[in-house]
Amino acid sequence: MKLVFILLMLFIPLIGRGQTVFTLNIQEKAGINHYFWKAAGHDFMFQMTDDDAGKYLLSRISSYNSIKYIRSHFTFNSDDKGGQIVVYDPDGKYHYDFSKINHTFQNYLTHGIKPIVEFDFFPDNFAKPLGNDTNNEGFTGKNAQPRDWLEWEQLMRAFMENLIETFGKEELKTWYYEVWNEPDNWPTEHLHIFFRLYDTFADVVKSYDQDFKVGGPATYNLYALKAFLDHVTSGTNFVTGEVGSPIDFISHHIYGLSGGWLHAPPEIVPQVSRFSQEFHWIKRLLDKYESIKDIDFHLNEWGVCSNFQKAQAQYPQLEYRNNEFSPLFMTKLIDCLYALEDNYDFKTSMLLYWGFSWEDQKNEMFTGNRELTTGGHTPKPILTGFELLAKLQPERLKAIGNVPGDRLGIIPTIGSKELAFIVYNFNETDDDLSKTDQLRIEVNGLIPNTEYQTKIYKLNREYNNSYAKWLKIGSPSVPARLPADWSAKVSNLELENEIIISDHSGTLSFNVVLSRHSMNLYTIDLTL
C-alpha cells in the first residue's frame, strides 16, 4: 500500500541535540560513481561455473548487474579445481587443452562479466622446488620455479594465442592479466624468481598487444609489495635487460581479520579503519614512485575475515559472514574509499570480494564460509548488499554532514532519471543492537510542491535478510529441510513504495530512524 507523506518544514519535528543531518543538492556533484566494488572471486571458479549453484549465481548476478569482474586461482593447474590446460598422453608427452578455460570465460561473458586472468600455478611436472622451504597455503608447486623457463614461456604463449583466437583482441583489451597470487609466501631470498616470473609473463602478454593490461603482485604484506614496486620501477628486467617492467595496475589484498587469529583471545573485531589505514600507507608508498604513482589500484581480495574454509560451528564469531554485518561493513568501506579518492586523490579501481557459491555447491546452510550464496540457492546478506549497491546511479553527489567512518553515513548518487542514496547505521564494535539512531535527510534542488515516487529497500535484522529468516524457521542444516515457500521468501528484494512531496522551495526533508547494523536504500524517480 502506498503511503503519502507531505514533508513540509512545518510538520518536521525539531531536531534533537546531536542529530545527524545529511544535506544534498541534486546539482552539486562529487564525482563519478565507478562501481569499483562490482567484483568477486574464488579459488574454485573453474570447478564452480558448471555446477547448479554456480549457474544460479551467475544468472542472478546478470539479472541484478551486481558483479562485473571475476578472478580465480589455479588457471594452469592440472587437477579438477584448475583449468587443466596441460594434458599428459600415455607416453608421457603432453598437449594443450584450452576447452575448460574457454568454456568458463565464455560463461562469464554470456552473463556480462569480464575475467581477471591469473597466470598460475604450475601444471603437473612443470616446476622444480626451491630448496626445502614449505608453503603456508598448503598446495604444491607454488614456492617453486619452472623446470624449464622456455617451456613455461611456450605454455603462456599458447595460452594467449588461444585466447586471441577464441575471443579476439578487442575483447581481451577489456580484461586484466595478473601473474601468481600472494608471492609474500616466498622466502625473501627467492623473490627474484617471482620477479622473473612477472617479467616473463608481462613480456609474453604485451608482445601480442601493448593495450593488454598486466599487473600484480597480489600481495598481502607491504614489504613484498615494496620489493615488487622497486623491481618494476628500477630493477633490471629479466627478459629485456632494461630498467623496469611494464605494469598497468597494482593489486593487493586486505582482510578485516586473519582467519589464523580466530582461536586466540582477546577477540579482534574486523574494522573498516584497518582498510583505511593500510590504504593510506599504500598511497604514501606509491607516491615515492613517480612513474607509477597514479596507476590503477586493485584490492582484488577482501572480506571481513580470511580463510574461506573456517566455519561458524567452530568459530561462532564467523556469524558476521552470514548476517547483516558483512553488507554493512562493505557499504561503510565503500563510503570511506570514496572519501580517500575525494580527499587524498587515491582512487580504488577495484574492490573484489573473495567468495562465491561454495556453500550452495556443498548443499550446506549458512556454515559461515565467506560465500555469496548458501544452500538452496539462497542469497546471503552480503549478496543482497551487492544487489542494493548496484542500484546506485552513475554520478555521486556531495553530502554535507557525512563523515565517512562515523556510525551514520550516506552514499548519494544521481542519474538522468533517478536519485538513489544509501543511508547506514554501522559501528563494528556495537554490542547492543536493540538501539536505534535518528538522522535527517534534506534533498535540495527539486521541483517545488511536487510528488516524487520513492522506493525504499531496507536491509536489517528483519528485511532482506535471509539469515534472520533462516533462524526464524529453526535453522535447518540442509536445503532439503527448507519449507516449500523458502525460495519465494528470500529470492526477491523486499521494498516499500511511498510518495514524497517536496515543499515550496523544492526540498524533500524527512527523518529516518535506523536500527544499529542496518541500512536503507532510497530510489526517487525524477521523471515527471
C-alpha positions in Angstrom: 0.0 0.0 0.0 1.3 3.4 -0.9 1.7 6.0 1.8 1.6 9.7 1.1 3.7 12.0 3.2 3.6 15.7 2.9 7.0 16.5 4.2 7.0 20.3 4.8 9.2 22.1 7.2 6.2 23.0 9.4 5.5 19.3 10.2 9.0 18.1 10.7 9.9 17.5 14.4 12.5 19.7 15.9 16.0 18.2 15.5 17.2 16.7 18.7 20.6 17.7 20.1 23.3 15.8 18.3 21.1 14.6 15.5 22.9 13.9 12.3 21.7 15.8 9.2 22.7 14.9 5.7 22.1 17.7 3.1 22.2 17.0 -0.6 21.7 19.2 -3.7 21.0 17.4 -6.9 23.1 19.9 -8.8 26.3 19.5 -6.7 28.3 16.5 -7.9 31.1 14.9 -6.1 32.5 12.7 -8.9 31.8 9.6 -10.9 30.4 6.6 -9.3 32.6 4.0 -11.0 31.1 0.9 -9.2 34.6 -0.3 -8.3 33.2 -2.9 -5.9 31.4 -5.0 -8.6 33.9 -7.8 -8.4 34.2 -11.2 -6.8 36.4 -14.3 -7.0 37.1 -17.8 -5.6 39.8 -20.4 -5.5 37.5 -22.9 -7.3 35.8 -20.9 -10.1 36.9 -23.3 -12.8 35.1 -26.0 -10.9 32.0 -24.0 -10.0 30.7 -22.4 -13.1 29.0 -25.6 -14.5 27.7 -26.6 -11.1 24.0 -25.8 -10.5 25.0 -23.5 -7.6 27.4 -21.6 -9.9 24.9 -21.4 -12.7 22.3 -20.0 -10.4 24.6 -17.3 -9.0 25.9 -16.3 -12.4 22.4 -15.9 -13.7 21.4 -13.9 -10.6 24.5 -11.7 -11.0 23.5 -11.0 -14.6 19.9 -10.2 -13.6 20.9 -7.7 -10.9 24.1 -6.4 -12.7 25.9 -6.8 -9.4 29.3 -8.2 -10.5 31.4 -7.1 -13.5 34.7 -8.9 -12.9 35.6 -12.4 -11.6 39.1 -13.6 -10.5 40.2 -17.2 -9.8 43.3 -19.1 -8.9 44.6 -22.3 -10.4 44.3 -21.3 -14.1 47.1 -23.6 -15.1 46.7 -26.3 -12.5 46.2 -29.9 -13.7 43.6 -31.0 -11.1 39.9 -30.5 -11.4 39.9 -27.2 -9.5 42.1 -25.7 -12.2 41.9 -25.0 -15.9 43.5 -28.4 -16.8 45.2 -26.9 -19.9 48.2 -29.4 -19.9 47.1 -33.0 -20.6 49.6 -35.8 -20.5 49.5 -38.6 -23.0 50.2 -42.3 -22.1 53.7 -42.0 -23.4 54.5 -39.1 -21.0 54.3 -36.4 -23.6 51.7 -33.6 -23.2 49.4 -31.5 -25.3 47.4 -28.3 -24.5 43.6 -28.4 -24.0 42.0 -25.0 -23.5 38.4 -26.1 -23.7 37.7 -25.8 -20.0 39.3 -22.4 -19.8 37.4 -21.1 -22.9 34.1 -22.5 -21.7 34.5 -20.8 -18.3 35.5 -17.4 -19.7 32.7 -17.6 -22.3 30.3 -18.3 -19.5 31.4 -15.1 -17.8 31.0 -13.1 -20.9 27.5 -14.5 -21.5 26.5 -13.1 -18.1 28.1 -9.7 -18.7 31.2 -10.5 -16.6 34.9 -10.0 -17.5 37.7 -12.3 -16.4 40.7 -11.4 -14.4 43.2 -14.0 -15.7 45.8 -15.3 -13.2 48.8 -16.9 -14.8 49.2 -19.6 -12.1 50.0 -22.1 -10.8 52.4 -24.7 -12.3 50.8 -27.7 -14.1 52.0 -31.1 -13.1 55.7 -31.7 -13.8 56.3 -28.1 -14.8 58.1 -27.0 -11.6 61.1 -27.7 -9.6 61.2 -26.9 -5.8 63.2 -24.0 -4.3 65.0 -25.9 -1.5 63.1 -27.3 1.4 61.0 -24.2 2.2 57.4 -25.0 2.9 54.4 -23.1 1.6 51.9 -21.9 4.3 48.9 -22.3 1.9 49.5 -25.9 1.5 49.4 -26.5 -2.2 52.3 -28.0 -4.2 54.3 -26.0 -6.7 53.7 -22.5 -5.5 57.0 -22.0 -3.9 58.9 -23.2 -7.0 60.3 -22.2 -10.3 59.8 -23.5 -13.8 61.8 -26.6 -14.5 62.4 -25.0 -17.9 61.8 -21.3 -18.5 61.4 -21.8 -22.3 58.8 -24.4 -21.7 57.0 -22.1 -19.3 57.1 -19.3 -21.9 55.8 -21.5 -24.6 52.8 -22.5 -22.4 51.9 -18.9 -21.8 52.2 -18.1 -25.5 50.0 -21.0 -26.5 47.5 -19.8 -23.9 47.5 -16.2 -25.1 47.2 -17.3 -28.8 44.2 -19.4 -27.8 42.5 -16.5 -26.1 43.1 -14.2 -29.1 41.8 -16.8 -31.5 38.7 -17.6 -29.3 37.7 -14.1 -28.1 39.5 -11.6 -30.2 41.9 -8.8 -29.3 39.3 -6.1 -28.8 37.6 -8.2 -26.1 40.9 -9.1 -24.5 41.7 -5.4 -24.1 38.8 -5.2 -21.5 40.3 -8.0 -19.3 43.0 -7.9 -16.7 46.0 -10.2 -16.6 47.9 -11.0 -13.4 50.8 -13.2 -12.5 50.6 -15.5 -9.5 48.9 -14.9 -6.2 50.4 -13.8 -2.9 54.1 -14.1 -3.5 54.6 -13.0 0.1 54.7 -16.7 0.9 58.0 -17.0 -0.9 61.2 -16.6 1.2 62.7 -13.1 0.6 65.8 -14.7 -0.9 63.6 -16.3 -3.6 61.6 -13.2 -4.6 63.8 -12.7 -7.6 62.2 -15.9 -9.0 58.8 -14.3 -8.7 60.2 -11.1 -10.4 61.4 -13.2 -13.3 58.0 -14.9 -13.5 56.4 -11.4 -13.7 58.8 -10.1 -16.3 58.4 -13.2 -18.5 54.6 -13.1 -18.1 54.4 -9.3 -18.9 56.7 -9.7 -21.9 54.5 -12.5 -23.3 51.2 -10.8 -22.8 52.4 -7.4 -24.1 54.0 -9.0 -27.1 50.6 -9.6 -28.5 49.2 -6.2 -27.8 50.5 -3.3 -25.8 47.0 -2.5 -24.7 46.6 -5.7 -22.8 46.5 -4.8 -19.1 49.1 -6.6 -17.0 49.7 -6.2 -13.3 50.3 -7.7 -9.8 51.7 -8.6 -7.4 48.5 -9.7 -5.4 50.4 -9.3 -2.1 49.1 -9.0 1.5 52.3 -7.6 3.1 53.6 -4.2 2.3 57.2 -5.3 2.4 56.6 -7.7 -0.5 54.6 -5.0 -2.3 57.5 -2.5 -1.9 60.1 -5.1 -3.2 57.9 -5.7 -6.3 57.5 -1.9 -6.9 61.3 -1.4 -6.6 61.8 -4.1 -9.3 59.2 -2.9 -11.8 60.4 0.8 -11.5 64.1 0.5 -11.2 65.1 -3.2 -11.2 66.7 -5.0 -14.2 64.2 -6.7 -16.3 65.0 -10.4 -16.6 63.8 -10.6 -20.2 64.9 -7.4 -21.8 67.8 -6.4 -19.6 66.4 -2.9 -19.4 65.4 -0.9 -16.4 61.9 -1.6 -15.1 58.9 -3.7 -16.2 55.6 -2.9 -17.9 52.7 -2.6 -15.4 49.1 -1.3 -15.8 47.7 -2.0 -12.3 48.8 -2.8 -8.8 47.0 -5.5 -6.8 46.9 -6.1 -3.1 44.9 -8.0 -0.5 43.4 -6.9 2.8 41.1 -8.7 5.2 39.4 -7.3 8.3 40.8 -10.2 10.3 43.1 -13.1 9.6 41.5 -16.5 10.0 44.6 -17.6 11.8 43.7 -15.2 14.7 40.2 -16.6 15.4 41.2 -19.0 18.1 43.3 -16.6 20.2 41.9 -14.2 22.7 41.3 -11.3 23.1 38.7 -11.1 20.5 39.7 -9.0 17.5 36.8 -7.4 15.6 37.1 -6.6 11.9 37.0 -2.8 11.4 36.9 -0.7 8.3 39.6 1.5 9.7 42.0 -1.4 9.2 41.5 -0.9 5.5 41.6 2.9 5.5 44.9 2.9 7.4 46.6 0.4 5.0 45.3 2.4 2.0 46.9 5.5 3.4 50.2 3.6 3.7 49.9 2.3 0.1 49.2 5.8 -1.1 52.3 7.1 0.6 54.3 4.2 -0.8 53.1 4.8 -4.4 53.9 8.5 -4.1 57.6 7.5 -3.8 57.5 6.1 -7.4 56.9 8.9 -9.9 56.3 6.6 -12.8 53.5 4.6 -11.2 52.1 6.9 -8.5 48.8 7.3 -10.5 48.5 3.7 -11.6 45.2 1.8 -11.2 45.0 0.1 -7.8 43.0 -3.1 -7.3 42.2 -4.5 -3.9 41.4 -7.8 -5.5 40.8 -9.9 -2.4 38.9 -8.6 0.6 36.5 -9.8 3.2 35.7 -9.4 6.9 37.8 -12.5 7.6 40.3 -14.5 5.6 40.3 -18.3 5.3 37.2 -19.3 3.5 37.0 -22.8 4.8 36.7 -22.0 8.5 33.1 -22.2 9.8 30.8 -20.8 12.4 30.3 -24.1 14.2 34.0 -23.9 15.3 34.3 -20.2 15.4 30.9 -18.6 16.5 32.2 -15.1 15.7 32.1 -16.0 12.0 28.4 -15.3 12.2 29.3 -12.0 10.7 30.0 -13.8 7.4 26.3 -15.0 7.5 24.4 -12.0 8.7 23.9 -8.3 8.1 27.4 -7.4 9.4 29.1 -8.1 6.1 27.0 -5.9 3.7 27.1 -3.1 6.3 30.9 -3.4 6.5 31.1 -3.3 2.7 28.9 -0.2 2.5 30.9 1.7 5.1 34.1 0.6 3.4 32.9 1.9 0.0 32.0 5.2 1.6 35.4 5.5 3.2 37.2 4.6 0.0 35.4 7.3 -1.9 36.5 9.7 0.8 40.1 8.7 0.2 39.5 9.4 -3.5 37.9 12.8 -2.9 40.3 14.0 -0.2 43.6 12.3 -0.9 43.4 11.7 -4.7 43.7 7.9 -4.2 41.2 6.1 -6.4 40.3 2.5 -5.8 39.8 1.0 -9.3 38.6 -2.4 -8.0 37.4 -3.9 -4.7 37.0 -7.6 -5.2 35.2 -9.8 -2.6 36.6 -13.3 -2.2 33.7 -15.6 -2.1 31.2 -17.2 -4.5 28.8 -20.2 -4.3 30.8 -22.9 -2.4 28.2 -23.3 0.5 25.5 -23.8 -2.1 27.6 -26.2 -4.1 28.2 -28.3 -0.9 24.4 -28.3 -0.1 25.0 -26.7 3.3 23.1 -23.9 5.0 24.9 -20.8 6.5 28.1 -22.5 7.6 29.9 -19.2 7.9 32.2 -19.6 4.9 32.8 -16.4 3.0 30.3 -17.1 0.2 27.7 -15.0 -1.7 25.1 -17.8 -1.6 24.3 -20.7 0.7 22.3 -23.9 0.3 19.1 -23.9 -1.7 20.4 -21.1 -4.0 19.9 -18.8 -1.1 21.4 -15.3 -1.4 23.4 -14.4 1.7 23.0 -10.9 3.1 26.4 -10.0 1.5 25.0 -10.7 -1.9 21.9 -8.6 -1.1 24.3 -5.8 -0.2 25.8 -6.1 -3.7 22.4 -6.0 -5.3 21.3 -2.9 -3.4 24.6 -1.1 -4.2 24.1 -2.0 -7.8 21.0 0.3 -7.8 23.2 3.4 -7.1 23.4 5.8 -10.0 26.4 6.9 -12.2 27.2 10.2 -10.6 27.9 10.9 -6.9 26.5 13.9 -5.0 28.2 15.9 -2.3 26.7 15.2 1.1 27.1 17.9 3.7 27.2 16.3 7.2 28.7 13.0 6.1 31.8 12.0 7.9 32.9 8.6 6.4 34.0 6.3 9.2 31.3 7.5 11.6 28.4 5.3 12.7 25.9 7.1 10.4 26.7 7.6 6.8 25.3 8.2 3.3 26.3 7.4 -0.3 24.2 9.7 -2.6 24.1 9.2 -6.3 22.1 10.6 -9.3 21.4 9.6 -12.9 19.3 11.1 -15.7 16.1 9.5 -14.3 16.7 8.7 -10.7 18.1 9.8 -7.4 19.5 6.9 -5.3 21.2 7.0 -1.9 22.0 4.6 0.8 22.0 5.6 4.5 23.5 3.3 7.0 24.0 2.8 10.8 27.0 0.7 11.4 29.7 0.6 14.1 31.7 -2.6 14.0 32.1 -2.9 17.8 28.4 -2.5 18.7 27.3 -4.9 21.5 23.7 -3.7 21.8 21.9 -3.9 18.5 18.5 -3.1 20.0 19.3 0.6 20.0 18.2 3.0 17.2 19.6 6.2 15.9 17.8 9.1 14.1 19.1 11.1 11.2 17.6 13.7 9.0 17.9 13.9 5.2 17.4 17.1 3.2 17.4 17.0 -0.6 17.5 20.4 -2.4 17.1 21.4 -6.0 13.9 19.6 -6.8 10.7 21.0 -8.3 8.6 22.7 -5.6 5.3 21.2 -4.3 5.8 18.0 -6.4 5.0 14.4 -5.8 8.0 12.0 -6.1 7.6 8.3 -6.4 10.0 6.7 -4.0 11.1 3.1 -3.3 12.7 2.1 0.0 14.8 -1.1 0.3 15.7 -1.9 3.9 18.5 -4.3 5.0 18.4 -5.1 8.7 17.6 -7.9 11.0 14.1 -8.3 9.6 14.1 -7.1 6.0 16.1 -8.5 3.1 18.0 -10.8 5.5 17.9 -14.5 4.5 20.0 -15.4 7.6 17.5 -13.9 10.0 14.6 -15.7 8.2 16.6 -18.9 8.4 17.0 -18.6 12.1 13.2 -18.0 12.5 12.4 -21.3 10.8 14.6 -23.3 13.1 18.0 -23.2 11.2 17.6 -26.3 9.1 21.1 -27.6 8.3 20.4 -28.8 4.7 18.2 -27.3 1.9 16.0 -30.5 1.9 14.5 -29.3 5.2 13.6 -25.8 4.0 9.9 -25.0 3.7 8.3 -25.1 0.3 7.9 -21.3 0.2 11.5 -20.6 1.1 12.7 -19.5 -2.3 9.8 -17.1 -2.7 10.6 -15.6 0.7 14.3 -14.9 0.0 14.8 -14.7 -3.7 13.4 -11.2 -4.4 14.3 -7.8 -2.8 11.6 -6.5 -0.4 10.7 -2.9 -0.9 8.2 -0.3 0.2 6.6 2.3 -2.1 6.0 5.9 -1.0 5.1 9.2 -2.5 7.1 12.1 -1.0 6.1 15.7 -1.7 8.6 18.5 -1.9 8.0 21.8 -0.1 7.6 25.2 -1.7 11.4 25.6 -2.1 11.9 22.3 -3.8 13.3 20.4 -0.8 12.5 17.0 0.5 13.1 16.8 4.2 12.5 13.8 6.4 13.7 12.0 9.4 14.9 8.4 9.4 15.2 6.0 12.3 17.7 3.3 11.7 18.4 0.3 14.0 22.0 -0.4 14.6 23.6 -2.5 11.8 21.1 -1.6 9.2 20.8 0.5 6.0 18.1 1.9 3.7 18.3 2.4 0.0 16.1 5.1 -1.4 15.4 5.5 -5.1 13.5 8.6 -6.1 12.0 8.8 -9.6 12.9 12.1 -11.2 10.9 11.6 -14.4 7.7 13.6 -14.0 
